[in-house]
Amino acid sequence: MIPDLRLKLSEYVDEFNAEDEEIHPSVISNTDAFEWLSSRVPLLDCPDKTIEKTYYFRWWTLRKHWAETPYGHILTEFSPTVGWAGPYNSINAALGHHVREARWLNDPGAWTKEYISFFLDRRGNSLSYSTWYASLVLDWLKLHPDPTYAAECLYKVVSLYGEREKMNLHPCGLFWSHDGWDAMEESISCSGIRPTMNSYMIADAKAISLMATRAGRSDLAARFAEKAAKLREKMDKLLWDGDFYKVIPCGKDETFYADKRPPVPPEHNVREELGFIPWYFGIPGADKSVAFTQLTDEEGFAAPYGITTAERRHPRFMFKHPHECLWNGPVWPYATSQTLTALANHLRAHGEDGITKADYYALLKQYAASHRIVEEDGKERMWIDENMDPFTGDWTARTILKANGWNHGQNMRERGKDYNHSTFCDLVLSGLLGIDARDGKLTADPMIPEDWDWFCVTNLPPHGETVIFDRTGKRYGLGAGLHIYANC
């Protein structure tokens, strides 16, 4: 019999509720958390209790961020209202992460679709931060097939793409972006031609081409396939530095010889974690696998508490700056999410070249373990915030803001508490367990450790399916091996 994992969820929710101070009220209160989550989230049973606990914690925090607007439900990034947000405290920076995570919800009210439409319909500041739109629509449609909605989205994402071209296309043929509006402020590389927006635009061009093909628009499909191909060729020529994708720091209208990578001053010539973003969208070929050797290198991005946002060998690593949101070395869950998604894609597409499946598991477990805070009395409890010191595990922005009296803002205490700026559940479901969908039907290709003899995920979309692995058949009594069960 397929196990009923609601009791496990209930125990975790009770623990999280007991430790929590509801500083910022949410649409779904702690009291209602179990009832809301139990019918909507995929329920996990696995041998690694660090990963399992963090998995349930992240669903518990995500439901705090649903907000109601006149245009439907949206997900917020911060619980308190922040001054740089758009209408209804909306921010588009982490939209792709939000959708990739929330697509796993059994969503009877179609809240995630409402959220996507909120930005596609320009109800928020849809082009303030760089993000990926057409690609995230395809992420959602994989698990929730809806041809009518796909057709509605096509012309909206084409329109957004066109506006971004007008705003950010650089004379060199790639896209220019400000590091702050990539949500990666105060970086070592600075603003310029960055792997961030260029990866997003390649991914969106590819997604638009696929959506147009499905809609019978072969002309549109061909046009955007050509855009994607040209951008990819240009990105490889200008941003690939022999072993890594790097930024070309420059002004928005600054021109340079665009047939090869120009010289970059040493103070800005740096490997940064954003160089893994192209793999998030499956852009590079196997010839660039060397980049992943940096993930496990202590002179590269490996640190005790997570993946650093800049390579440790660079002389400006962790340079001093008064701002609390620095991308010059601290661990950011936003970037960790992108990197681990990229790594899972690389391993499945190109094999263990430069890095192994065991490394993915170790990095995922390290990320899971970082969801903690140690109180002044020495008690440890679950926590997710903005950015983290890679050597101490201290939540850096929180410490700075607290020391400054929370910026003296009203209702801004614990600004980053339960911060919704990254994924985790998706990294378990699609990354570690390899659950995917084709034409609305689930598939599974796990990358679990050799010593895992079992796992189970129930209540999966689109119809409440279950994926079970039981090496011997003794754990669940449903036979040995990997099985996918329809909701009967």
HELIX and SHEET records of a PDB file:
HELIX    1   1 ARG A    6  GLU A   19  1                                  14    
HELIX    2   2 ASN A   30  SER A   38  1                                   9    
HELIX    3   3 LYS A   49  LEU A   62  1                                  14    
HELIX    4   4 ARG A   63  HIS A   65  5                                   3    
HELIX    5   5 PRO A   87  ASN A   89  5                                   3    
HELIX    6   6 LEU A   95  ALA A  102  1                                   8    
HELIX    7   7 TRP A  111  LEU A  120  1                                  10    
HELIX    8   8 ALA A  134  LEU A  143  1                                  10    
HELIX    9   9 PRO A  147  ASN A  168  1                                  22    
HELIX   10  10 GLY A  180  ASP A  182  5                                   3    
HELIX   11  11 PRO A  195  ARG A  214  1                                  20    
HELIX   12  12 SER A  218  LEU A  238  1                                  21    
HELIX   13  13 GLU A  273  PHE A  276  5                                   4    
HELIX   14  14 ILE A  277  TYR A  280  1                                   4    
HELIX   15  15 ALA A  286  THR A  296  5                                  11    
HELIX   16  16 PRO A  333  HIS A  350  1                                  18    
HELIX   17  17 LYS A  357  ALA A  369  1                                  13    
HELIX   18  18 THR A  396  ALA A  403  1                                   8    
HELIX   19  19 TRP A  406  HIS A  408  5                                   3    
HELIX   20  20 CYS A  425  ASP A  426  1                                   2    
HELIX   21  21 LEU A  427  LEU A  432  3                                   6    
SHEET    1   A 4 LEU A  43  ASP A  45  0                                        
SHEET    2   A 4 TRP A 454  LEU A 460 -1                                        
SHEET    3   A 4 GLU A 465  ASP A 470 -1                                        
SHEET    4   A 4 GLY A 481  TYR A 485 -1                                        
SHEET    1   B 2 TRP A  66  THR A  69  0                                        
SHEET    2   B 2 GLY A  72  LEU A  75 -1                                        
SHEET    1   C 3 TRP A 176  SER A 177  0                                        
SHEET    2   C 3 GLY A 192  ILE A 193 -1                                        
SHEET    3   C 3 ILE A 248  PRO A 249 -1                                        
SHEET    1   D 2 ALA A 302  ALA A 303  0                                        
SHEET    2   D 2 GLY A 306  ILE A 307 -1                                        
SHEET    1   E 2 ARG A 372  VAL A 374  0                                        
SHEET    2   E 2 GLU A 380  MET A 382 -1                                        
SHEET    1   F 2 ILE A 435  ARG A 438  0                                        
SHEET    2   F 2 LYS A 441  ALA A 444 -1                                        
END                                                                             
